[in-house]
């Protein structure tokens, strides 16, 4: 594999996916969040939303169903899947994401470093996804850290 720092700036294929209220409800149930705003339009409107809002980690649903799968992304990076660990995930929100929105996502590798270790070196890379709604408004950014053991 080439030097991981050479991957900085690598762009992944853009993708889009609709935010569906059924998927919002499924995620809320899966994570044990019984807040009625995630399945009741009136409750959501009482809290100031135009429609049923997506929970903060819903962006993982968008990435899972709309973007490259983990295997494809790891292959594009030149990593071995059995040596990859998810290190961190961070989100920054600039607007509401609600049922009915269509999110378009651009993704690129923004940071890369090699860390020495007692059992071998590790590549640490950070990808950044930008999420824009159907009005081309930037509504969120996520940063995902992956660790690849040599």
ZITA-V169935 format. One record per pair of residues at least 4 apart in sequence whose C-alpha atoms are under 6 Angstrom apart, sorted by the first residue. I is the first residue (numbers start at 1). J is the second residue. D is the distance in whole Angstrom. If there is no record, write none. Layout:
i-><I;I>
j-><J;J>
d-><D;D>
This chain:
i-><5;8;8;8;9;9;10;10;11;11;12;12;14;14;15;15;15;15;16;16;16;17;17;17;18;18;19;19;19;19;20;21;24;25;25;28;36;37;37;38;41;44;44;45;51;51;52;52;53;53;54;54;54;60;62;63;68;68;74;75;83;83;84;84;85;85;86;87;87;88;88;89;89;90;90;91;91;92;92;93;93;94;94;95;102;102;103;103;103;104;104;105;105;106;106;107;107;108;108;109;109;110;110;111;111;112;112;113;113;114;114;115;115;116;117;121;122;122;122;123;123;124;124;125;125;126;126;127;127;128;128;129;129;130;131;131;131;132;132;132;132;133>
j-><112;109;110;111;109;110;108;109;107;108;107;108;105;106;66;67;104;105;103;104;105;66;102;103;101;102;99;100;101;102;99;99;54;38;39;33;40;43;44;52;52;49;52;49;98;99;98;99;97;98;58;97;98;64;66;67;72;73;79;79;148;149;147;148;146;147;146;145;146;144;145;143;144;142;143;141;142;140;141;139;140;139;140;139;133;134;131;132;133;131;132;130;131;129;130;128;129;127;128;126;127;126;127;125;126;124;125;123;124;122;123;121;122;121;121;150;148;149;150;147;148;146;147;145;146;144;145;143;144;142;143;141;142;141;138;139;140;136;137;138;139;137>
d-><5;5;5;6;5;6;5;5;6;4;5;6;6;5;6;6;6;5;5;4;6;6;6;6;6;4;5;6;5;6;5;5;6;6;6;5;6;5;4;6;6;5;6;5;6;6;5;5;6;4;6;6;5;6;6;5;6;6;5;6;6;5;6;5;6;5;5;5;5;6;5;6;5;6;5;6;4;6;5;6;4;5;6;5;6;5;6;5;5;6;5;6;5;6;5;6;4;5;6;6;4;6;6;6;5;6;4;6;5;6;5;6;5;4;5;6;5;4;6;6;5;6;5;6;5;5;4;6;5;6;5;6;5;5;6;6;5;5;5;4;6;5>
